[in-house]
């Protein structure tokens, strides 16, 4: 289980949200805030806020008034050299030098939902490297964690769509993050940023600055409509300002928009923390930006990205080392058990081989090679050849070769079993039958040839005979007898 820490800074307060993540299950474990005036500074306030909390990785944000956010329409040809084209488009509108800043961007769908082959849209965010580095140092000094992400202005609120489907709809959704010292407006559509602006007035200036805040909000929504944005039906207010009395009536009267409640998040929340969710919305969204698919921008780019450490892995090294040791031990045990099993199987097979060789060869052997040699010797020394010297086809061939071609002869029945041959044939006369008997007798493998009887067939004017023959070619020798080697001459002799 991983624990994500989201840190939201304002001029007067530090808010943190601790979110735990397991398999497809998220839970808010803690929501805390500390006033900066109650401590020596921002770092001390953050240190007090995270006291007792254990996190694996963290994300923080910087004020939107210290950055630049803009949606751009660029020709598709710019994709070949997007970094240079984007820098050229952005640099002209920056109040600071681009080379001293960090920038991130993401492609977004066309505002009207209809794609174009000529242009594409993207949303870019820029801030000075000094502000980003300062925020990184503050977090590291207070928590000991190197923040993996630095969000800009209200853009981290896009990550709330991961746990609130109502914020991921195709219609424009307006979010107002009303903090103590400023106000951020974000208009999103299908979890993508469409319009963002940071205003200078917050809850601390109310009610005296209410007209100024109302004017800034009207100008903001007018700019959204002038850029081609669709009309907004309502807004969702988060941050400390969501608890301001009379806010709904104020926005309805001054801006002409109704205030809707923040949708219930599909994330586990303790009952005592449930009412605090709108107030800590940005801190929760920053924690959710550490998920696998964040929706906002990350200002840890370029050289700042290279400065990121592997704090999460370092903290998990003892656990990882233990798991590695357990895997090695398990592998060693498995190999040992397999070897024991194979050794036992080998012993059983050798016992079985010993019993078989003892029964068939009267010599017990546990050596497979020795048993194979014994089997080969037994096969080579066997006297009876199971294959007959002549088969039926060979006998027929011999008969056709022995019987004269001029003799009219038909075989009626041919029976050859176990070296005994019985032939019943038709010839023109008894002399022809005797001729057949004589010719067959001349074959060296045909023994005891006997013309048993003959019968006259009147209707065919033929003579039917029966010939009994024993087929025996003798027993072939398995191996030629070796001639004795000539004696060697005596050494040292001679005439």
C-alpha positions in Angstrom: 0.0 0.0 0.0 1.3 3.5 -1.0 0.7 6.7 0.9 0.5 9.9 -1.1 0.8 13.4 0.5 -0.7 16.4 -1.1 0.5 19.8 0.2 -1.5 23.0 -0.5 0.1 26.3 0.3 -1.5 29.7 0.7 -0.1 33.0 2.1 -1.7 32.2 5.5 -2.3 28.5 5.8 -0.7 25.2 4.9 -3.1 22.2 4.2 -2.1 18.6 3.8 -4.0 15.5 2.7 -2.8 12.0 3.2 -4.3 9.5 0.7 -3.5 5.7 0.9 -3.7 3.7 -2.3 -4.1 -0.1 -2.5 -5.4 -2.3 -5.4 -8.3 -0.2 -6.9 -9.0 1.3 -3.5 -8.2 4.8 -2.2 -8.8 6.2 1.2 -8.3 9.6 2.9 -6.3 9.0 6.1 -5.7 12.5 7.3 -6.7 16.2 6.6 -4.7 18.8 8.5 -4.0 22.5 8.3 -1.8 24.9 10.2 -1.8 28.7 10.2 1.6 30.2 9.2 1.2 33.0 11.9 1.1 30.3 14.6 4.6 29.2 13.7 8.0 30.7 12.8 7.3 30.4 9.1 5.9 28.3 6.3 8.4 25.4 6.8 7.6 25.2 10.5 3.8 25.2 9.8 4.3 22.4 7.2 6.4 20.5 9.7 3.7 20.7 12.3 1.0 19.7 9.8 2.8 16.5 8.8 3.9 15.6 12.3 3.1 11.9 12.9 2.1 11.3 9.3 4.0 8.7 7.2 4.0 9.2 3.5 5.9 7.5 0.7 5.8 10.3 -1.8 4.4 13.8 -2.0 3.3 16.6 -4.4 2.9 20.3 -3.8 1.6 23.3 -5.7 2.5 26.9 -6.3 0.3 29.9 -6.5 -1.3 30.4 -9.9 -0.5 34.1 -9.7 3.2 33.2 -9.9 2.8 31.3 -13.2 1.3 31.5 -16.6 -1.4 29.3 -18.0 -2.7 29.4 -21.6 -4.5 27.3 -24.1 -2.9 27.4 -27.6 -4.0 26.5 -31.1 -1.0 25.5 -33.3 -0.7 24.1 -36.8 0.0 20.4 -37.0 3.3 21.1 -38.8 4.5 22.4 -35.4 4.5 18.8 -34.1 7.9 18.3 -35.8 9.5 20.9 -33.6 7.0 21.4 -30.9 9.4 22.6 -28.2 10.8 25.5 -30.2 7.4 26.5 -31.6 5.8 26.4 -28.1 8.6 28.4 -26.6 8.2 31.1 -29.4 4.5 31.3 -28.8 4.7 31.6 -25.1 7.7 33.8 -24.6 6.1 36.9 -26.1 3.4 36.9 -23.4 5.6 36.1 -20.4 6.5 38.7 -17.8 9.8 36.9 -17.2 12.5 35.3 -19.2 11.7 31.9 -20.6 15.2 30.6 -20.1 14.9 31.2 -16.4 11.6 29.2 -16.2 10.2 25.7 -16.4 7.3 24.7 -18.6 5.0 21.8 -19.1 2.1 21.2 -21.5 -0.4 18.6 -22.5 -2.5 18.1 -25.6 -6.2 18.6 -25.3 -9.2 17.9 -27.5 -10.7 20.6 -29.7 -12.9 22.9 -27.7 -15.9 22.3 -30.0 -15.3 18.6 -29.9 -14.6 18.5 -33.7 -11.1 17.7 -34.6 -9.2 19.4 -37.3 -6.5 18.2 -39.7 -4.9 21.6 -39.8 -4.5 22.6 -36.1 -4.3 21.0 -32.7 -4.8 22.3 -29.2 -2.6 22.2 -26.1 -2.6 23.7 -22.6 0.7 25.1 -21.3 1.8 26.2 -17.9 5.0 28.2 -17.1 6.6 29.3 -13.8 10.0 30.7 -12.8 12.6 28.1 -11.9 13.3 30.2 -8.7 9.7 29.7 -7.5 9.6 26.0 -8.2 13.0 25.4 -6.6 12.0 27.4 -3.5 8.8 25.3 -3.1 10.9 22.1 -3.6 13.4 23.2 -0.9 10.6 24.1 1.5 8.9 20.7 1.2 12.2 18.8 1.5 13.3 20.8 4.5 10.0 20.3 6.4 9.1 16.7 5.5 12.3 15.1 4.3 10.5 14.1 1.1 11.5 15.3 -2.4 8.2 16.2 -4.1 7.6 14.2 -7.3 5.2 16.8 -8.7 4.8 20.6 -8.5 1.4 21.7 -9.7 0.4 25.1 -10.9 -2.6 27.1 -9.7 -5.9 25.4 -9.9 -4.8 22.8 -12.5 -4.4 20.0 -9.9 -8.1 20.1 -9.3 -8.4 18.2 -12.6 -7.4 15.1 -10.7 -10.6 15.1 -8.7 -12.3 13.7 -11.8 -10.6 10.4 -11.0 -12.9 10.0 -8.0 -15.9 12.1 -9.1 -17.4 11.1 -12.5 -19.6 14.3 -12.4 -16.4 16.3 -13.1 -15.5 14.2 -16.1 -18.5 15.0 -18.2 -18.3 16.5 -21.7 -20.1 19.7 -20.7 -17.9 22.5 -19.3 -17.5 22.4 -15.5 -16.4 25.5 -13.6 -14.4 25.2 -10.3 -13.7 28.2 -8.1 -11.0 27.6 -5.5 -11.6 30.5 -3.0 -8.6 30.7 -0.7 -7.7 33.2 2.0 -5.6 35.5 -0.2 -6.6 34.7 -3.7 -9.1 33.0 -5.9 -8.5 30.5 -8.7 -11.0 29.7 -11.5 -10.7 26.5 -13.6 -13.0 25.5 -16.4 -12.6 21.9 -17.4 -14.2 19.6 -19.9 -13.9 15.8 -20.1 -11.1 16.0 -17.5 -9.1 18.4 -19.7 -8.2 22.1 -18.9 -10.0 24.6 -21.0 -9.6 27.9 -19.2 -7.8 29.0 -16.1 -7.2 32.3 -14.3 -5.9 33.4 -10.9 -7.6 36.4 -9.2 -6.1 38.6 -6.5 -8.9 38.7 -3.9 -9.7 36.0 -1.4 -11.8 35.5 1.7 -9.7 37.8 3.9 -10.7 40.8 1.8 -14.4 40.1 2.3 -16.9 41.7 2.6 -15.1 45.0 1.8 -13.6 43.6 -1.5 -16.7 41.7 -2.5 -17.5 44.1 -5.4 -13.9 43.7 -6.7 -14.1 40.0 -6.5 -17.4 40.0 -8.2 -16.0 42.1 -11.0 -13.0 39.8 -11.5 -15.3 36.8 -11.7 -17.6 38.5 -14.2 -14.6 39.4 -16.4 -13.2 35.8 -16.1 -16.4 34.2 -17.3 -16.8 36.8 -20.0 -13.3 36.0 -21.2 -14.3 32.3 -21.3 -17.4 33.1 -23.4 -15.3 35.3 -25.7 -12.9 32.5 -26.3 -15.8 30.4 -27.7 -16.7 28.6 -24.5 -20.2 27.2 -23.9 -22.5 28.9 -21.3 -22.0 27.7 -17.8 -25.0 26.5 -15.8 -23.4 26.5 -12.3 -20.1 26.6 -10.5 -18.6 24.5 -7.8 -16.8 26.3 -5.0 -14.0 24.6 -3.1 -11.4 25.7 -0.6 -11.9 27.7 2.6 -14.3 30.1 0.8 -16.8 27.2 0.3 -17.7 27.8 4.0 -18.3 31.5 3.6 -21.9 32.5 4.7 -24.1 33.9 1.9 -21.7 32.9 -0.9 -24.4 31.2 -2.9 -26.6 34.3 -2.9 -23.6 36.6 -3.7 -22.6 34.6 -6.8 -26.2 34.3 -8.0 -26.7 38.0 -7.7 -23.3 39.3 -8.9 -22.3 36.7 -11.5 -25.6 35.1 -12.4 -24.5 31.5 -11.7 -25.8 29.0 -9.2 -23.5 27.2 -6.8 -23.4 23.4 -6.8 -22.0 21.3 -4.1 -18.8 19.3 -4.7 -19.9 15.8 -5.9 -19.3 13.0 -3.4 -15.9 11.5 -4.0 -15.7 7.7 -4.6 -13.0 7.4 -2.0 -13.1 6.2 1.5 -13.4 9.0 4.0 -13.8 8.9 7.8 -17.1 10.4 8.9 -15.4 13.2 10.9 -13.4 14.1 7.8 -16.3 14.2 5.3 -17.3 17.8 6.0 -13.7 19.0 5.4 -13.3 17.5 1.9 -14.4 20.8 0.0 -12.0 22.8 2.1 -9.1 20.4 1.4 -10.0 19.8 -2.2 -6.8 21.1 -3.7 -4.6 19.2 -1.2 -6.6 16.0 -2.0 -6.2 16.7 -5.8 -2.4 17.1 -5.4 -2.2 13.7 -3.6 -4.3 12.1 -6.4 -1.8 13.6 -9.0 0.6 11.0 -7.8 -1.5 8.3 -9.3 -0.6 6.6 -12.6 -2.7 8.9 -14.7 -2.6 12.5 -13.5 -4.5 15.1 -15.4 -2.7 18.3 -14.5 0.7 19.7 -15.4 4.0 19.0 -13.6 6.6 21.8 -13.3 9.4 19.4 -12.3 10.9 19.5 -15.8 14.3 19.8 -17.2 17.1 20.3 -14.7 14.6 20.2 -11.8 13.4 16.8 -13.0 16.9 15.4 -12.8 17.1 16.6 -9.1 14.4 14.2 -8.1 15.5 11.5 -5.7 14.3 8.0 -5.1 13.1 8.6 -1.6 10.3 6.1 -2.0 12.7 3.3 -3.0 15.2 4.2 -0.2 12.5 4.0 2.4 11.3 0.7 1.0 14.8 -0.8 0.8 14.5 -2.8 4.0 11.3 -4.3 2.8 12.6 -4.9 -0.7 15.8 -6.5 0.8 13.7 -8.8 2.9 11.6 -9.8 0.0 14.7 -10.5 -2.1 16.1 -12.6 0.7 12.8 -14.5 1.0 12.8 -15.1 -2.8 16.4 -16.4 -2.7 15.7 -18.7 0.2 12.5 -20.0 -1.5 14.4 -20.6 -4.7 17.2 -22.5 -2.8 14.7 -24.6 -0.9 12.9 -25.4 -4.1 16.1 -26.5 -5.8 17.1 -28.6 -2.7 13.7 -30.2 -2.6 13.8 -31.0 -6.4 17.2 -32.6 -6.0 16.0 -34.7 -3.1 13.0 -35.8 -5.2 15.2 -36.7 -8.2 17.7 -38.6 -6.0 14.9 -40.6 -4.5 13.4 -41.3 -7.9 16.9 -42.4 -9.2 17.3 -44.8 -6.2 13.9 -46.4 -6.9 14.7 -46.8 -10.6 18.1 -48.4 -9.8 16.3 -50.8 -7.4 13.9 -51.8 -10.1 16.7 -52.3 -12.7 18.5 -54.5 -10.2 15.5 -56.6 -9.7 14.8 -57.0 -13.4 18.4 -57.9 -14.4 18.6 -60.4 -11.5 15.4 -62.1 -12.7 16.2 -62.3 -16.4 20.0 -62.4 -16.5 20.8 -63.9 -13.0 23.1 -60.9 -12.4 21.8 -57.9 -10.4 23.0 -54.7 -11.9 22.2 -51.0 -10.9 24.2 -49.6 -13.9 22.0 -48.7 -16.9 24.9 -49.1 -19.3 25.9 -52.5 -17.9 22.2 -53.7 -18.1 22.1 -52.5 -21.8 25.2 -54.4 -22.6 23.7 -57.5 -21.0 20.6 -57.1 -23.1 22.5 -56.7 -26.3 24.6 -59.8 -25.6 21.4 -61.8 -24.9 19.8 -60.7 -28.2 23.0 -61.4 -30.2 23.3 -64.9 -28.8 19.8 -66.0 -29.5 19.7 -69.0 -31.9 16.1 -69.0 -33.1 15.4 -66.3 -35.7 11.7 -65.3 -35.4 11.7 -64.4 -39.1 11.1 -67.3 -41.6 13.8 -67.8 -44.2 11.1 -67.5 -47.0 7.7 -65.8 -46.8 4.7 -66.4 -49.0 5.7 -64.0 -51.6 9.2 -65.7 -51.9 7.5 -69.1 -52.2 5.3 -67.9 -55.1 8.2 -66.3 -56.8 10.2 -69.6 -56.5 7.2 -71.6 -58.0 6.9 -69.3 -60.9 10.6 -69.6 -61.7 10.6 -73.4 -61.4 7.4 -74.3 -63.4 8.1 -74.2 -67.2 6.4 -71.4 -69.0 5.1 -73.8 -71.7 3.2 -75.8 -69.2 -0.4 -74.8 -68.7 -0.8 -74.5 -64.9 -3.3 -72.8 -62.6 -3.1 -72.6 -58.8 -6.5 -73.1 -57.2 -5.4 -73.0 -53.5 -2.2 -71.9 -51.8 -1.7 -72.5 -48.1 1.6 -71.7 -46.4 1.8 -72.1 -42.6 4.7 -72.7 -40.4 7.1 -73.9 -43.1 4.4 -76.2 -44.5 3.2 -75.5 -48.0 0.1 -77.0 -49.6 -0.7 -76.4 -53.2 -3.8 -77.3 -55.2 -3.4 -76.7 -58.9 -4.8 -77.6 -62.3 -2.8 -79.1 -65.2 -3.7 -80.8 -68.5 -2.4 -84.2 -67.5 -0.9 -86.3 -64.8 2.5 -86.0 -66.5 2.3 -82.3 -66.2 1.6 -82.7 -62.4 4.7 -84.9 -62.1 6.7 -82.3 -64.0 5.5 -79.7 -61.4 6.6 -82.1 -58.6 10.0 -82.6 -60.1 10.7 -78.9 -60.8 9.7 -77.9 -57.3 11.9 -80.6 -55.8 14.9 -79.0 -57.5 14.7 -75.8 -55.2 17.1 -76.1 -52.3 14.6 -74.9 -49.7 11.7 -77.2 -50.8 12.0 -80.5 -48.9 9.9 -83.6 -48.9 7.9 -82.7 -52.0 5.0 -85.1 -52.3 2.3 -85.3 -54.9 -0.4 -86.7 -52.7 -3.2 -87.3 -55.1 -4.7 -86.3 -58.4 -8.3 -86.0 -59.6 -9.7 -85.9 -63.1 -12.1 -83.0 -63.7 -14.3 -84.1 -66.7 -16.2 -80.8 -67.2 -12.9 -78.9 -67.6 -10.8 -81.7 -69.0 -8.2 -80.9 -66.4 -6.2 -82.8 -63.9 -6.4 -81.5 -60.3 -3.5 -82.3 -58.1 -2.4 -81.7 -54.5 1.3 -81.0 -53.7 2.7 -81.1 -50.1 6.0 -79.4 -49.5 8.2 -78.7 -46.5 10.0 -75.3 -46.7 13.4 -75.4 -45.0 16.4 -73.4 -45.9 18.4 -74.4 -42.9 19.3 -72.2 -39.8 21.4 -69.2 -40.8 24.4 -68.5 -38.6 24.2 -65.4 -36.5 27.8 -64.6 -37.1 30.5 -66.2 -39.2 32.9 -68.3 -37.4 36.1 -66.4 -36.9 39.2 -68.1 -38.3 41.9 -68.6 -35.7 44.7 -66.1 -36.1 48.0 -67.6 -37.4 50.5 -68.2 -34.7 53.1 -65.5 -34.1 56.6 -66.4 -34.9 58.8 -67.1 -31.9 61.0 -64.2 -30.9 64.7 -64.6 -31.1 64.6 -67.7 -33.4 65.5 -68.2 -36.9 67.8 -70.2 -39.1 
